[in-house]
């Protein structure tokens, strides 16, 4: 007989950015997807629900009962009143890691504007970090796997090859397109009702009079473990340092010649740079580009790396900047790469 094993179904709801492991799961009971046993099954069931053809609905006439689970399982429902994506995801992670294995949990939340990526994904591949920064939209790497959910399309970096987990594009919709009267609270109550029916039909009548546990700022601030998870999710080491290895090939023609660049990055750091120009035939001509490549190695994979690389050249090899045209080449390539990284 299967155990729930900390089955956590979290949903982020109306008018927000949300993660693949969240809102899809909240629709499983509404769409008539078979009962979920654990978190892995919840994702599979949610994925099945989300792949329903546009314009169609999935219904079931079968009684909403749960099968093949022990009789002593428990049910808990939570509703977040905060919109901070880091806080909600941190609470979700804490809830999953610390809940009773015999408990089915529904956690409903909605986030403010944000881009949520999976723990094994490459942020440079999945979203336009430069545009997000310009518009003050944060990106958050969650602790669970899966894909990226966002409203900002990424730049088409087809030459960036990553070993991370790519996202699978899926259609989304606005609930307002189906109902002009629905609001956040009524939707949450509908999800909770169906959750209680599916995962505890016998307990449903007893629980309907109760209310979900409210998650607010006081609850987050009063839980040191949740705060620690939230703070860790905001660090550079987690946001960027968790990134898988990838390579990025670029090329561009300048008035003084064409440049080919191959950048290798792992865990958010530039580990190797190959930079050359087919118009440069001697080592002396190649020296400025070679120096820039060496200066980039070991730097964080971010636009500021170009400034740090040039500063490194000035300090360690100022003679590279002496030949006529060297400064122009380095400046042009650095400006170009800043726009590409």
Helices and strands as residue ranges (DSSP letters): E 7-12, H 23-26, H 39-50, E 74-80, H 85-98, E 103-109, E 114-117, H 123-126, H 129-134, E 138-141, E 160-162, G 175-177, H 184-199, H 201-207, E 213-215, H 217-221, H 224-233, H 236-239, E 246-254, E 257-266, E 269-276, H 283-296, H 304-316, G 318-321, H 326-340
